[in-house]
Amino acid sequence: MALSGDQALGRRRQLSDEVAAYVRELIMSGQVGHGEFLRLERIAEDLGISVTPVREALLSLRGEGFVTLEPRRGFMPAPLTRQDVQDLFEAQAYFAGELAARAAGKITETELASLERTQALLEEASGNRDPAAIERANHRFHRAVNLCAGSPKTAWLLQLVVRYAPRRFYSSIEGWTQASVDDHRLVLAALRAGDADAARQAMRAHIRHAGALLVVHLEAQGFWEARPE
């Protein structure tokens, strides 16, 4: 059955958003960097789509200041500094911490039990070295905490920042999976105790930890010179 005009437009926008998310993650994980051109045909082939939504996504990312368009040459990632990464994760830590604090005062026994099962899935996936399962369980854990907070506007603000985190590539960052397992346990303990301040601090520490690991990862990729000891 053919799609209506509105349906086709909606599908194209969805594809464009998916491509934009993919390219953000490529850049934020160090897969591509400033000075390297983003090949539309290669991205389209990797994602199994046409070039049109890829071009639309890159134009959208240009509007965000995330990529630049070089005349007659194409798109490349904008310079990404250590401070940029730290700022993005600091903003994420603020909103995620606030949501965790609010969740601590509202979470039910049923929700806690579900969150503990999700943590068990994360630990199992970590033991099995299963990147896809790790990513799913981690996403599910954070989503559950955010929903428990009952603060959709704050969750929306968090989502704006989280889209710059390389979710699809997290498991390739050394130390991230174990840090996630360990940090989640502290968040869970605070939620179980109904301690809003402890939940806030545990979640903020977790996000900052992830950001610090990403900075080290990008240094290893040659994004910046490593800081002297």
Secondary structure by P-SEA (a helix, b strand, c coil): ccccaaaaaaaaaaaaaaaaaaaaaaaaaccccccccccaaaaaaaacccaaaaaaaaaaaaaaccccccccbbbbbccccaaaaaaaaaaaaaaaaaaaaaaaacccaaaaaaaaaaaaaaaaaaaaccaaaaaaaaaaaaaaaaaaaccaaaaaaaaaaaccccccccccccaaaaaaaaaaaaaaaaaaaccaaaaaaaaaaaaaaaaaaaaaaaaaacccccccc
